[in-house]
Amino acid sequence: MSTQVCPWCDTEIVWDEVLGPEEECPHCMNELNAYRSLSVDLEIDEDDKRLRRMEAEENGTASEDDKGWSNFGWDEDNMQWGSPDKLKLQESADKLIHHQVDVPECSHCREYMLLTGQETVAGSSFEPHVHEGMSQPLLMAPFKLDVYVCTSCFHVQRMLNHTGREAMTVKLQAMSDLEANNEKV
């Protein structure tokens, strides 16, 4: 009998040598082959670096543009925001974000987003939808959207402001109460 450890749940899997290794973990049902696995060497010694550079030069794959982790804003010391200016920028943004009521995550890079203002949606640019079983829409113009910007990738995201959320919640609760009484909103 041979054993194997699931990289997902750390369960030891004992498999029969006649049948061969398991293809998926019987505990968490994740695949056990290298399909979704990634190995990253966090500490590379100087001999490995020289060897990789020499191999790349021999194969003709060495490139001035290929900087490894630095393509993603990481320097050789594994620190993001390598320059002092970029570090100051991030510290300033973090101080502002710390005082926000809502702090959404960027859907692109998962960094926190900074509130940069509000956008008013006027009646002429918004056509409300009336759901079946309701006599009025959940959201009526004009309303305001909070505008957030990611300080890392500069993705922009909009979210209904607090007043609009409260108004929409009141309408949904009223609909729920009326449904309980079998009445139409």
Biotite code that builds the C-alpha atoms (Angstrom):
import biotite.structure as struc

atoms = struc.array([
    struc.Atom([0.000, 0.000, 0.000], chain_id="A", res_id=1, res_name="MET", atom_name="CA", element="C"),
    struc.Atom([1.194, 3.477, -0.876], chain_id="A", res_id=2, res_name="SER", atom_name="CA", element="C"),
    struc.Atom([0.096, 6.796, 0.541], chain_id="A", res_id=3, res_name="THR", atom_name="CA", element="C"),
    struc.Atom([-0.463, 10.203, -0.888], chain_id="A", res_id=4, res_name="GLN", atom_name="CA", element="C"),
    struc.Atom([-1.501, 13.520, 0.701], chain_id="A", res_id=5, res_name="VAL", atom_name="CA", element="C"),
    struc.Atom([-4.239, 15.652, -0.859], chain_id="A", res_id=6, res_name="CYS", atom_name="CA", element="C"),
    struc.Atom([-2.803, 19.135, -1.557], chain_id="A", res_id=7, res_name="PRO", atom_name="CA", element="C"),
    struc.Atom([-6.254, 20.670, -0.987], chain_id="A", res_id=8, res_name="TRP", atom_name="CA", element="C"),
    struc.Atom([-7.371, 19.260, 2.366], chain_id="A", res_id=9, res_name="CYS", atom_name="CA", element="C"),
    struc.Atom([-4.154, 17.601, 3.638], chain_id="A", res_id=10, res_name="ASP", atom_name="CA", element="C"),
    struc.Atom([-5.875, 14.243, 4.028], chain_id="A", res_id=11, res_name="THR", atom_name="CA", element="C"),
    struc.Atom([-3.633, 11.191, 3.779], chain_id="A", res_id=12, res_name="GLU", atom_name="CA", element="C"),
    struc.Atom([-4.955, 8.885, 1.062], chain_id="A", res_id=13, res_name="ILE", atom_name="CA", element="C"),
    struc.Atom([-3.970, 5.244, 1.093], chain_id="A", res_id=14, res_name="VAL", atom_name="CA", element="C"),
    struc.Atom([-4.266, 3.579, -2.305], chain_id="A", res_id=15, res_name="TRP", atom_name="CA", element="C"),
    struc.Atom([-3.798, 0.060, -3.535], chain_id="A", res_id=16, res_name="ASP", atom_name="CA", element="C"),
    struc.Atom([-0.698, -0.538, -5.692], chain_id="A", res_id=17, res_name="GLU", atom_name="CA", element="C"),
    struc.Atom([-2.679, -2.849, -7.964], chain_id="A", res_id=18, res_name="VAL", atom_name="CA", element="C"),
    struc.Atom([-5.373, -0.264, -8.724], chain_id="A", res_id=19, res_name="LEU", atom_name="CA", element="C"),
    struc.Atom([-2.966, 2.657, -8.805], chain_id="A", res_id=20, res_name="GLY", atom_name="CA", element="C"),
    struc.Atom([-3.244, 6.130, -7.308], chain_id="A", res_id=21, res_name="PRO", atom_name="CA", element="C"),
    struc.Atom([-6.561, 7.891, -6.787], chain_id="A", res_id=22, res_name="GLU", atom_name="CA", element="C"),
    struc.Atom([-7.513, 10.504, -9.375], chain_id="A", res_id=23, res_name="GLU", atom_name="CA", element="C"),
    struc.Atom([-9.534, 12.550, -6.906], chain_id="A", res_id=24, res_name="GLU", atom_name="CA", element="C"),
    struc.Atom([-9.555, 12.903, -3.146], chain_id="A", res_id=25, res_name="CYS", atom_name="CA", element="C"),
    struc.Atom([-12.317, 10.811, -1.563], chain_id="A", res_id=26, res_name="PRO", atom_name="CA", element="C"),
    struc.Atom([-12.612, 13.408, 1.221], chain_id="A", res_id=27, res_name="HIS", atom_name="CA", element="C"),
    struc.Atom([-12.871, 16.762, -0.612], chain_id="A", res_id=28, res_name="CYS", atom_name="CA", element="C"),
    struc.Atom([-13.449, 15.464, -4.176], chain_id="A", res_id=29, res_name="MET", atom_name="CA", element="C"),
    struc.Atom([-10.716, 17.675, -5.687], chain_id="A", res_id=30, res_name="ASN", atom_name="CA", element="C"),
    struc.Atom([-8.435, 16.401, -8.424], chain_id="A", res_id=31, res_name="GLU", atom_name="CA", element="C"),
    struc.Atom([-5.124, 15.010, -7.220], chain_id="A", res_id=32, res_name="LEU", atom_name="CA", element="C"),
    struc.Atom([-3.124, 15.293, -10.420], chain_id="A", res_id=33, res_name="ASN", atom_name="CA", element="C"),
    struc.Atom([-1.155, 18.425, -11.301], chain_id="A", res_id=34, res_name="ALA", atom_name="CA", element="C"),
    struc.Atom([-4.032, 19.963, -13.297], chain_id="A", res_id=35, res_name="TYR", atom_name="CA", element="C"),
    struc.Atom([-4.580, 22.867, -10.909], chain_id="A", res_id=36, res_name="ARG", atom_name="CA", element="C"),
    struc.Atom([-1.371, 22.731, -8.919], chain_id="A", res_id=37, res_name="SER", atom_name="CA", element="C"),
    struc.Atom([1.329, 25.341, -9.072], chain_id="A", res_id=38, res_name="LEU", atom_name="CA", element="C"),
    struc.Atom([4.692, 25.097, -7.381], chain_id="A", res_id=39, res_name="SER", atom_name="CA", element="C"),
    struc.Atom([6.557, 28.307, -6.674], chain_id="A", res_id=40, res_name="VAL", atom_name="CA", element="C"),
    struc.Atom([10.084, 28.386, -5.319], chain_id="A", res_id=41, res_name="ASP", atom_name="CA", element="C"),
    struc.Atom([10.125, 31.262, -2.864], chain_id="A", res_id=42, res_name="LEU", atom_name="CA", element="C"),
    struc.Atom([13.839, 31.061, -2.178], chain_id="A", res_id=43, res_name="GLU", atom_name="CA", element="C"),
    struc.Atom([16.111, 30.611, -5.163], chain_id="A", res_id=44, res_name="ILE", atom_name="CA", element="C"),
    struc.Atom([19.806, 30.424, -4.526], chain_id="A", res_id=45, res_name="ASP", atom_name="CA", element="C"),
    struc.Atom([22.346, 32.151, -6.770], chain_id="A", res_id=46, res_name="GLU", atom_name="CA", element="C"),
    struc.Atom([23.403, 28.869, -8.451], chain_id="A", res_id=47, res_name="ASP", atom_name="CA", element="C"),
    struc.Atom([19.808, 28.252, -9.610], chain_id="A", res_id=48, res_name="ASP", atom_name="CA", element="C"),
    struc.Atom([19.546, 31.812, -10.945], chain_id="A", res_id=49, res_name="LYS", atom_name="CA", element="C"),
    struc.Atom([22.775, 31.460, -12.940], chain_id="A", res_id=50, res_name="ARG", atom_name="CA", element="C"),
    struc.Atom([21.720, 28.055, -14.251], chain_id="A", res_id=51, res_name="LEU", atom_name="CA", element="C"),
    struc.Atom([18.329, 29.372, -15.390], chain_id="A", res_id=52, res_name="ARG", atom_name="CA", element="C"),
    struc.Atom([19.921, 32.408, -17.065], chain_id="A", res_id=53, res_name="ARG", atom_name="CA", element="C"),
    struc.Atom([22.408, 30.198, -18.909], chain_id="A", res_id=54, res_name="MET", atom_name="CA", element="C"),
    struc.Atom([19.665, 27.811, -20.051], chain_id="A", res_id=55, res_name="GLU", atom_name="CA", element="C"),
    struc.Atom([17.539, 30.720, -21.266], chain_id="A", res_id=56, res_name="ALA", atom_name="CA", element="C"),
    struc.Atom([20.474, 32.177, -23.207], chain_id="A", res_id=57, res_name="GLU", atom_name="CA", element="C"),
    struc.Atom([21.270, 28.795, -24.782], chain_id="A", res_id=58, res_name="GLU", atom_name="CA", element="C"),
    struc.Atom([17.646, 28.229, -25.791], chain_id="A", res_id=59, res_name="ASN", atom_name="CA", element="C"),
    struc.Atom([17.308, 31.775, -27.117], chain_id="A", res_id=60, res_name="GLY", atom_name="CA", element="C"),
    struc.Atom([14.430, 32.505, -24.748], chain_id="A", res_id=61, res_name="THR", atom_name="CA", element="C"),
    struc.Atom([16.210, 35.208, -22.750], chain_id="A", res_id=62, res_name="ALA", atom_name="CA", element="C"),
    struc.Atom([14.441, 38.526, -23.093], chain_id="A", res_id=63, res_name="SER", atom_name="CA", element="C"),
    struc.Atom([14.973, 42.001, -21.759], chain_id="A", res_id=64, res_name="GLU", atom_name="CA", element="C"),
    struc.Atom([11.204, 42.344, -21.226], chain_id="A", res_id=65, res_name="ASP", atom_name="CA", element="C"),
    struc.Atom([10.901, 39.162, -19.153], chain_id="A", res_id=66, res_name="ASP", atom_name="CA", element="C"),
    struc.Atom([11.490, 40.263, -15.592], chain_id="A", res_id=67, res_name="LYS", atom_name="CA", element="C"),
    struc.Atom([9.799, 37.430, -13.734], chain_id="A", res_id=68, res_name="GLY", atom_name="CA", element="C"),
    struc.Atom([7.808, 38.616, -10.718], chain_id="A", res_id=69, res_name="TRP", atom_name="CA", element="C"),
    struc.Atom([8.662, 42.250, -11.426], chain_id="A", res_id=70, res_name="SER", atom_name="CA", element="C"),
    struc.Atom([6.138, 42.166, -14.276], chain_id="A", res_id=71, res_name="ASN", atom_name="CA", element="C"),
    struc.Atom([3.515, 42.134, -11.501], chain_id="A", res_id=72, res_name="PHE", atom_name="CA", element="C"),
    struc.Atom([4.984, 44.960, -9.403], chain_id="A", res_id=73, res_name="GLY", atom_name="CA", element="C"),
    struc.Atom([7.124, 42.670, -7.224], chain_id="A", res_id=74, res_name="TRP", atom_name="CA", element="C"),
    struc.Atom([10.837, 43.259, -6.895], chain_id="A", res_id=75, res_name="ASP", atom_name="CA", element="C"),
    struc.Atom([13.632, 40.819, -6.086], chain_id="A", res_id=76, res_name="GLU", atom_name="CA", element="C"),
    struc.Atom([12.945, 41.087, -2.346], chain_id="A", res_id=77, res_name="ASP", atom_name="CA", element="C"),
    struc.Atom([9.361, 39.844, -2.881], chain_id="A", res_id=78, res_name="ASN", atom_name="CA", element="C"),
    struc.Atom([7.952, 43.229, -1.882], chain_id="A", res_id=79, res_name="MET", atom_name="CA", element="C"),
    struc.Atom([5.179, 44.849, -3.834], chain_id="A", res_id=80, res_name="GLN", atom_name="CA", element="C"),
    struc.Atom([5.475, 48.588, -4.399], chain_id="A", res_id=81, res_name="TRP", atom_name="CA", element="C"),
    struc.Atom([9.264, 48.421, -4.644], chain_id="A", res_id=82, res_name="GLY", atom_name="CA", element="C"),
    struc.Atom([9.899, 52.148, -5.010], chain_id="A", res_id=83, res_name="SER", atom_name="CA", element="C"),
    struc.Atom([9.414, 54.561, -2.114], chain_id="A", res_id=84, res_name="PRO", atom_name="CA", element="C"),
    struc.Atom([7.033, 56.698, -4.212], chain_id="A", res_id=85, res_name="ASP", atom_name="CA", element="C"),
    struc.Atom([4.724, 53.769, -4.892], chain_id="A", res_id=86, res_name="LYS", atom_name="CA", element="C"),
    struc.Atom([4.856, 52.769, -1.242], chain_id="A", res_id=87, res_name="LEU", atom_name="CA", element="C"),
    struc.Atom([3.859, 56.317, -0.177], chain_id="A", res_id=88, res_name="LYS", atom_name="CA", element="C"),
    struc.Atom([0.993, 56.241, -2.682], chain_id="A", res_id=89, res_name="LEU", atom_name="CA", element="C"),
    struc.Atom([-0.333, 52.990, -1.243], chain_id="A", res_id=90, res_name="GLN", atom_name="CA", element="C"),
    struc.Atom([0.051, 54.197, 2.364], chain_id="A", res_id=91, res_name="GLU", atom_name="CA", element="C"),
    struc.Atom([-1.906, 57.368, 1.548], chain_id="A", res_id=92, res_name="SER", atom_name="CA", element="C"),
    struc.Atom([-4.675, 55.362, -0.105], chain_id="A", res_id=93, res_name="ALA", atom_name="CA", element="C"),
    struc.Atom([-4.795, 52.943, 2.844], chain_id="A", res_id=94, res_name="ASP", atom_name="CA", element="C"),
    struc.Atom([-5.274, 55.841, 5.291], chain_id="A", res_id=95, res_name="LYS", atom_name="CA", element="C"),
    struc.Atom([-8.211, 57.163, 3.256], chain_id="A", res_id=96, res_name="LEU", atom_name="CA", element="C"),
    struc.Atom([-9.762, 53.716, 2.820], chain_id="A", res_id=97, res_name="ILE", atom_name="CA", element="C"),
    struc.Atom([-9.535, 53.123, 6.588], chain_id="A", res_id=98, res_name="HIS", atom_name="CA", element="C"),
    struc.Atom([-12.061, 55.941, 7.169], chain_id="A", res_id=99, res_name="HIS", atom_name="CA", element="C"),
    struc.Atom([-14.619, 54.765, 4.578], chain_id="A", res_id=100, res_name="GLN", atom_name="CA", element="C"),
    struc.Atom([-17.943, 53.219, 5.655], chain_id="A", res_id=101, res_name="VAL", atom_name="CA", element="C"),
    struc.Atom([-18.025, 50.793, 2.715], chain_id="A", res_id=102, res_name="ASP", atom_name="CA", element="C"),
    struc.Atom([-14.795, 49.268, 1.413], chain_id="A", res_id=103, res_name="VAL", atom_name="CA", element="C"),
    struc.Atom([-15.492, 47.082, -1.631], chain_id="A", res_id=104, res_name="PRO", atom_name="CA", element="C"),
    struc.Atom([-12.880, 44.797, -3.170], chain_id="A", res_id=105, res_name="GLU", atom_name="CA", element="C"),
    struc.Atom([-11.826, 45.318, -6.764], chain_id="A", res_id=106, res_name="CYS", atom_name="CA", element="C"),
    struc.Atom([-13.293, 42.608, -8.968], chain_id="A", res_id=107, res_name="SER", atom_name="CA", element="C"),
    struc.Atom([-10.096, 42.544, -11.045], chain_id="A", res_id=108, res_name="HIS", atom_name="CA", element="C"),
    struc.Atom([-7.235, 42.470, -8.556], chain_id="A", res_id=109, res_name="CYS", atom_name="CA", element="C"),
    struc.Atom([-8.968, 42.045, -5.150], chain_id="A", res_id=110, res_name="ARG", atom_name="CA", element="C"),
    struc.Atom([-7.390, 45.194, -3.675], chain_id="A", res_id=111, res_name="GLU", atom_name="CA", element="C"),
    struc.Atom([-9.557, 47.578, -1.648], chain_id="A", res_id=112, res_name="TYR", atom_name="CA", element="C"),
    struc.Atom([-11.208, 50.431, -3.526], chain_id="A", res_id=113, res_name="MET", atom_name="CA", element="C"),
    struc.Atom([-11.211, 54.143, -2.689], chain_id="A", res_id=114, res_name="LEU", atom_name="CA", element="C"),
    struc.Atom([-14.429, 56.201, -2.671], chain_id="A", res_id=115, res_name="LEU", atom_name="CA", element="C"),
    struc.Atom([-13.878, 59.027, -5.161], chain_id="A", res_id=116, res_name="THR", atom_name="CA", element="C"),
    struc.Atom([-17.318, 60.617, -5.456], chain_id="A", res_id=117, res_name="GLY", atom_name="CA", element="C"),
    struc.Atom([-20.974, 60.246, -6.318], chain_id="A", res_id=118, res_name="GLN", atom_name="CA", element="C"),
    struc.Atom([-22.766, 60.041, -9.630], chain_id="A", res_id=119, res_name="GLU", atom_name="CA", element="C"),
    struc.Atom([-26.393, 61.158, -9.915], chain_id="A", res_id=120, res_name="THR", atom_name="CA", element="C"),
    struc.Atom([-28.584, 59.143, -12.266], chain_id="A", res_id=121, res_name="VAL", atom_name="CA", element="C"),
    struc.Atom([-31.319, 61.374, -13.656], chain_id="A", res_id=122, res_name="ALA", atom_name="CA", element="C"),
    struc.Atom([-34.775, 60.291, -14.750], chain_id="A", res_id=123, res_name="GLY", atom_name="CA", element="C"),
    struc.Atom([-33.988, 60.774, -18.439], chain_id="A", res_id=124, res_name="SER", atom_name="CA", element="C"),
    struc.Atom([-31.088, 58.295, -18.401], chain_id="A", res_id=125, res_name="SER", atom_name="CA", element="C"),
    struc.Atom([-32.743, 55.565, -16.317], chain_id="A", res_id=126, res_name="PHE", atom_name="CA", element="C"),
    struc.Atom([-35.766, 53.447, -17.213], chain_id="A", res_id=127, res_name="GLU", atom_name="CA", element="C"),
    struc.Atom([-37.000, 51.548, -14.139], chain_id="A", res_id=128, res_name="PRO", atom_name="CA", element="C"),
    struc.Atom([-38.213, 47.963, -14.372], chain_id="A", res_id=129, res_name="HIS", atom_name="CA", element="C"),
    struc.Atom([-41.468, 46.899, -12.716], chain_id="A", res_id=130, res_name="VAL", atom_name="CA", element="C"),
    struc.Atom([-41.305, 43.264, -11.643], chain_id="A", res_id=131, res_name="HIS", atom_name="CA", element="C"),
    struc.Atom([-44.265, 40.965, -12.080], chain_id="A", res_id=132, res_name="GLU", atom_name="CA", element="C"),
    struc.Atom([-46.578, 41.166, -9.075], chain_id="A", res_id=133, res_name="GLY", atom_name="CA", element="C"),
    struc.Atom([-45.490, 44.708, -8.227], chain_id="A", res_id=134, res_name="MET", atom_name="CA", element="C"),
    struc.Atom([-47.222, 47.991, -8.982], chain_id="A", res_id=135, res_name="SER", atom_name="CA", element="C"),
    struc.Atom([-44.068, 50.124, -8.776], chain_id="A", res_id=136, res_name="GLN", atom_name="CA", element="C"),
    struc.Atom([-40.345, 49.712, -9.515], chain_id="A", res_id=137, res_name="PRO", atom_name="CA", element="C"),
    struc.Atom([-37.839, 48.995, -6.771], chain_id="A", res_id=138, res_name="LEU", atom_name="CA", element="C"),
    struc.Atom([-35.683, 51.964, -7.745], chain_id="A", res_id=139, res_name="LEU", atom_name="CA", element="C"),
    struc.Atom([-36.863, 55.313, -9.040], chain_id="A", res_id=140, res_name="MET", atom_name="CA", element="C"),
    struc.Atom([-34.713, 58.081, -10.535], chain_id="A", res_id=141, res_name="ALA", atom_name="CA", element="C"),
    struc.Atom([-33.108, 60.278, -9.486], chain_id="A", res_id=142, res_name="PRO", atom_name="CA", element="C"),
    struc.Atom([-30.739, 58.280, -7.302], chain_id="A", res_id=143, res_name="PHE", atom_name="CA", element="C"),
    struc.Atom([-27.052, 58.419, -6.488], chain_id="A", res_id=144, res_name="LYS", atom_name="CA", element="C"),
    struc.Atom([-24.259, 55.927, -7.038], chain_id="A", res_id=145, res_name="LEU", atom_name="CA", element="C"),
    struc.Atom([-21.043, 55.894, -5.026], chain_id="A", res_id=146, res_name="ASP", atom_name="CA", element="C"),
    struc.Atom([-18.049, 55.735, -7.392], chain_id="A", res_id=147, res_name="VAL", atom_name="CA", element="C"),
    struc.Atom([-15.042, 53.685, -6.249], chain_id="A", res_id=148, res_name="TYR", atom_name="CA", element="C"),
    struc.Atom([-11.614, 53.449, -7.917], chain_id="A", res_id=149, res_name="VAL", atom_name="CA", element="C"),
    struc.Atom([-9.013, 50.767, -7.293], chain_id="A", res_id=150, res_name="CYS", atom_name="CA", element="C"),
    struc.Atom([-5.668, 52.347, -6.426], chain_id="A", res_id=151, res_name="THR", atom_name="CA", element="C"),
    struc.Atom([-3.815, 49.329, -7.775], chain_id="A", res_id=152, res_name="SER", atom_name="CA", element="C"),
    struc.Atom([-5.329, 48.700, -11.239], chain_id="A", res_id=153, res_name="CYS", atom_name="CA", element="C"),
    struc.Atom([-7.581, 51.816, -11.470], chain_id="A", res_id=154, res_name="PHE", atom_name="CA", element="C"),
    struc.Atom([-10.727, 49.822, -12.206], chain_id="A", res_id=155, res_name="HIS", atom_name="CA", element="C"),
    struc.Atom([-13.895, 51.888, -11.595], chain_id="A", res_id=156, res_name="VAL", atom_name="CA", element="C"),
    struc.Atom([-16.944, 50.448, -9.831], chain_id="A", res_id=157, res_name="GLN", atom_name="CA", element="C"),
    struc.Atom([-20.311, 51.992, -8.941], chain_id="A", res_id=158, res_name="ARG", atom_name="CA", element="C"),
    struc.Atom([-22.589, 51.057, -6.050], chain_id="A", res_id=159, res_name="MET", atom_name="CA", element="C"),
    struc.Atom([-26.010, 52.336, -4.992], chain_id="A", res_id=160, res_name="LEU", atom_name="CA", element="C"),
    struc.Atom([-25.485, 54.826, -2.162], chain_id="A", res_id=161, res_name="ASN", atom_name="CA", element="C"),
    struc.Atom([-26.785, 54.293, 1.382], chain_id="A", res_id=162, res_name="HIS", atom_name="CA", element="C"),
    struc.Atom([-30.031, 56.277, 0.900], chain_id="A", res_id=163, res_name="THR", atom_name="CA", element="C"),
    struc.Atom([-30.919, 54.359, -2.273], chain_id="A", res_id=164, res_name="GLY", atom_name="CA", element="C"),
    struc.Atom([-30.169, 51.028, -0.583], chain_id="A", res_id=165, res_name="ARG", atom_name="CA", element="C"),
    struc.Atom([-32.452, 51.910, 2.330], chain_id="A", res_id=166, res_name="GLU", atom_name="CA", element="C"),
    struc.Atom([-35.312, 52.917, -0.004], chain_id="A", res_id=167, res_name="ALA", atom_name="CA", element="C"),
    struc.Atom([-34.961, 49.702, -1.995], chain_id="A", res_id=168, res_name="MET", atom_name="CA", element="C"),
    struc.Atom([-34.851, 47.611, 1.189], chain_id="A", res_id=169, res_name="THR", atom_name="CA", element="C"),
    struc.Atom([-38.050, 49.255, 2.477], chain_id="A", res_id=170, res_name="VAL", atom_name="CA", element="C"),
    struc.Atom([-39.843, 48.402, -0.788], chain_id="A", res_id=171, res_name="LYS", atom_name="CA", element="C"),
    struc.Atom([-38.632, 44.780, -0.685], chain_id="A", res_id=172, res_name="LEU", atom_name="CA", element="C"),
    struc.Atom([-39.743, 44.422, 2.948], chain_id="A", res_id=173, res_name="GLN", atom_name="CA", element="C"),
    struc.Atom([-43.151, 45.907, 2.115], chain_id="A", res_id=174, res_name="ALA", atom_name="CA", element="C"),
    struc.Atom([-43.503, 43.436, -0.741], chain_id="A", res_id=175, res_name="MET", atom_name="CA", element="C"),
    struc.Atom([-42.617, 40.567, 1.588], chain_id="A", res_id=176, res_name="SER", atom_name="CA", element="C"),
    struc.Atom([-45.148, 41.740, 4.193], chain_id="A", res_id=177, res_name="ASP", atom_name="CA", element="C"),
    struc.Atom([-47.885, 42.062, 1.586], chain_id="A", res_id=178, res_name="LEU", atom_name="CA", element="C"),
    struc.Atom([-47.112, 38.642, 0.130], chain_id="A", res_id=179, res_name="GLU", atom_name="CA", element="C"),
    struc.Atom([-47.571, 37.209, 3.587], chain_id="A", res_id=180, res_name="ALA", atom_name="CA", element="C"),
    struc.Atom([-51.054, 38.734, 3.566], chain_id="A", res_id=181, res_name="ASN", atom_name="CA", element="C"),
    struc.Atom([-51.623, 37.539, -0.063], chain_id="A", res_id=182, res_name="ASN", atom_name="CA", element="C"),
    struc.Atom([-51.929, 41.061, -1.409], chain_id="A", res_id=183, res_name="GLU", atom_name="CA", element="C"),
    struc.Atom([-50.332, 42.592, -4.490], chain_id="A", res_id=184, res_name="LYS", atom_name="CA", element="C"),
    struc.Atom([-47.698, 45.315, -4.037], chain_id="A", res_id=185, res_name="VAL", atom_name="CA", element="C"),
])
